Amino acid sequence: MTATAHQPAATGALPDADTCYRAVSGRDPRFDGWIYVGVTSTGIYCRPSCPALTPRRENCRWFAAAGAAQQAGFRACRRCHPDAVPGSPEWNLRGDVAARAMRLIADGVVDREGVSGLARRLGYSERQLHRMLVAETGASPVALARAQRAHAARLLIENTTLTMADIAFAAGFSSIRQFNDTIGEVFGATPTRLRAARRTPAAGSAGTLRLRLPVREPFDGAALLRFLGTRTVAGTESAQLADGPLRFARSVRLPHGPGVFELVVTPGATSPLEAIVGLAELRDLGPLVARLRRMCDLDADPVAIDGVLGAHPAFAPLVAAHPGLRIPGGPDPDELAVRALLGQQISLLGGVRAAERLVAEHGEDLPPELVRGAVTRLFPSMATLAAADPDAFAMPRSRGRALVGLAATLAAGEIDLGPAADRPAAYRALTALRGIGPWTAGYLMIRALGDPDVLLDSDLIIRRELDRRGVTDTDRLAPWRTYASLHLWNGAPS
C-alpha cells in the first residue's frame, strides 16, 4: 500500500505533518485510529473525522495512539470519542515485537501480569520493550494500558447501572482514587458527569452489556456471520441467519471466568455490528472486547484491501459483490486449532459433528445465569483434552492421538497461538506436530492468528478457483492474499 494524501502509510510511523493536517481538515474517517490530533489551545485530542471546528495547524500535535495523547496531557474529545475508534490496522498486519505487544496490551496482559509479564511473554527486558513502544507509538506500556482501562471504564459507565466502585475494579483500577483521577484526566469530567451525559439509557445490567463495536466501512458483516453460522457447534454456539438481523452467539473462556456473547449484524443500520455480552466477571470486559475485535477483524483497512484486490481483473467482480470482507476468527485460538484438526479430510458437517461430540463428552456446563438459549456449555479446555484417552474418541485412532498431542502442546504453552504469537514460528511448530499438515497450519494462520497475507492454495476449492479464473500472478495481491482466499471461497460455485 502506498501512502497518499488520502490513505495512511503502512508503517508504524506517523504520516508526515502535511498528510496529517489534510486528514483533519477534510475530516477523513479513513485516518481514524491511525492518527490522533492533540490541540494545544484546548488541551483536547480528537480523531481526524471530528466534526468540531478545524484547529489551526500551529496548534496541532500528532500521535500514533490514544495512550500517547493521554500521556502528553490531552483529554479525550467528548464529541468524537477518539478512544472508541477502530485501532490501527498496523498492529494486526505486522508481526514485529511492537505489534505483538500492542495486541497483548489490548488483551489486558499488563493489568493481569504487569509490564514485567508483558516483557517476559515477548522475550525482552522491560527497558527494551519500553524503548520500542515509545519509538513506535510515543507512549509507554503503562500509558497504553491506562488508555485501555479508561476506555473499558467509559463503556461500563455509559452502558450499565453499576456503581462507580464496581466499575473501577471491573475496569482494572487498583483504587477508587486512581479511577476518579484517570477518568478526570482522560475525559475531562467526573465519572458521575460522564454517566449523566450519556445519550441513551443504559442497555445493560450487572451481568449483561449491549455494546456497539466500531468498524471501518465498508463492512460485510453478513458474510462474516454466515461463515461463522454455518460452522456452529451445538451446545457452545448458535446462529440465526434467516430474515432480519443476523445473529451468532457462543460461550467463551476468559481470564477470570466464563462468558457468553451474541453478535448482531443489522444491514443498513447506523451501527452495523453490536455485541450483547454476559460475563461471570466484569473484569473480563476489556479482554473480551479485544477478542471480539480480532475475531471480526474490525481493525482492518477495507479501503486499502479492496483497492489492491479490486485492481486485479479476476478479483474485481468478487470485491464488487462483497466489499469490506473480513477474516473470520474466533475468541479462542486453541479451540480453533482443535476444530481444524478434527475437520481434516472430512466434510464441513463431519468436522462440526466431531466437535459437537467433544463438547458433549468433555465440555463443561455454563453457570445458569450465563446460559443463553441453546448456548449452554463451554468447549473443552486443552488440559481436559490432553488428559483424555485418545483411543476413546469416536474417530480414527491416529486422529485421536494427534488431537491429544496437540492439546497437550497447547496446554503446556509450547506453541503460542495468542495475540503475542510469532506467526512464522507458530507455523513451523504446527507443521512439526503429528497429524497437522500445511493446509491445517495455513488455515490456522488465517483464522487463529489473523495473518492477512496467506494464499491457501493447498485448499482444493481455492486451487480450482485460481485455475478457473486464470490467476497466476498472485504476488500482486500481497499483502492481502488472505482476503483473496476468502473471496475465492465465497465466489466458488455451490
Number of C-alpha atoms within 10 A of each C-alpha: 15 8 12 10 14 14 19 24 19 18 14 18 15 20 21 12 13 10 18 26 22 15 23 26 17 13 18 17 17 20 21 24 24 28 26 28 26 28 22 16 11 12 16 20 31 27 29 28 20 23 12 12 8 16 17 12 15 9 13 20 17 20 24 21 25 34 27 22 30 25 20 16 16 24 25 25 21 17 11 17 15 25 27 18 19 19 23 22 19 19 20 21 20 17 17 13 20 23 21 21 26 21 21 22 27 23 25 25 20 22 22 14 13 16 22 15 15 26 21 14 16 18 12 14 14 17 11 11 23 18 16 18 19 16 14 17 22 22 25 21 25 17 19 25 25 23 25 24 25 24 21 25 26 20 20 28 23 23 21 21 16 17 12 18 14 14 25 27 17 20 26 25 21 12 11 15 12 12 24 18 14 22 24 17 18 26 23 19 18 17 22 13 12 17 20 13 10 12 8 9 12 17 14 19 14 17 16 20 22 20 20 17 19 17 22 20 16 15 22 18 24 21 17 20 23 18 15 20 19 15 17 21 25 20 22 27 26 23 24 16 16 8 6 10 16 20 23 21 25 26 27 20 17 20 14 13 13 19 26 27 24 20 24 23 23 16 16 7 9 8 15 20 24 17 20 17 22 25 24 19 16 24 24 23 25 21 21 25 19 20 21 18 21 24 22 23 24 25 22 28 25 23 15 18 24 23 14 21 24 19 13 16 11 15 21 15 15 19 23 11 14 19 20 23 25 27 25 20 24 22 24 17 20 22 19 18 25 19 20 20 22 22 19 17 9 9 10 13 14 14 19 20 18 17 24 20 15 18 21 17 11 15 19 16 16 21 12 8 10 22 18 20 10 14 22 20 25 23 24 18 17 21 15 14 21 20 12 17 11 20 14 11 17 12 13 11 13 12 20 21 21 19 26 22 19 26 24 19 19 21 18 13 10 12 20 21 23 18 23 23 21 18 20 11 11 19 19 13 16 24 16 13 13 14 18 20 15 16 17 23 22 23 22 25 23 23 21 26 25 24 23 24 18 19 24 23 15 13 17 11 17 22 16 14 20 17 11 11 12 10 14 9 8 12 10 13 20 18 18 22 22 25 27 28 24 19 23 20 15 17 18 12 8 5
